[in-house]
């Protein structure tokens, strides 16, 4: 198993920046993919960005060029740098981990990001 805990959410003005983090513990060496998802009020959870163990990344079209996902393996931490934030980025952001040989998804409790003036 692996445990993931998000932090760093908050209130930011439109056009601003924010970095959220996800600390992982447990079977770190078995992590195959880590990602960020978000769920806005009344909407389904959607993929924001993911990073594979080899470093390849994928982004939702809505955040390409504005968000950057990265992983510091030495600190067992996943990051999401969010720039040029828009009101539509307001959501609860969830960290996700998938392990080699394990079909389960591991989720954190989420961190609220609110973009508002």
Rosetta blueprint (number, residue, H / E / L):
1 X L
2 X E
3 X E
4 X E
5 X E
6 X E
7 X E
8 X L
9 X L
10 X E
11 X E
12 X E
13 X L
14 X L
15 X L
16 X L
17 X L
18 X E
19 X E
20 X E
21 X E
22 X E
23 X E
24 X E
25 X E
26 X E
27 X L
28 X H
29 X H
30 X H
31 X E
32 X E
33 X E
34 X E
35 X E
36 X E
37 X E
38 X E
39 X E
40 X L
41 X L
42 X L
43 X L
44 X L
45 X L
46 X E
47 X E
48 X E
49 X E
50 X E
51 X E
52 X E
53 X L
54 X L
55 X L
56 X L
57 X E
58 X E
59 X E
60 X L
61 X L
62 X L
63 X L
64 X L
65 X L
66 X L
67 X E
68 X E
69 X E
70 X E
71 X E
72 X E
73 X L
74 X L
75 X L
76 X L
77 X E
78 X E
79 X E
80 X E
81 X E
82 X E
83 X L
84 X L
85 X L
86 X L
87 X H
88 X H
89 X H
90 X L
91 X E
92 X E
93 X E
94 X E
95 X E
96 X E
97 X E
98 X E
99 X E
100 X L
101 X L
102 X L
103 X L
104 X L
105 X E
106 X E
107 X E
108 X L
109 X L
110 X L
111 X E
112 X E
113 X E
114 X E
115 X E
116 X L
117 X L
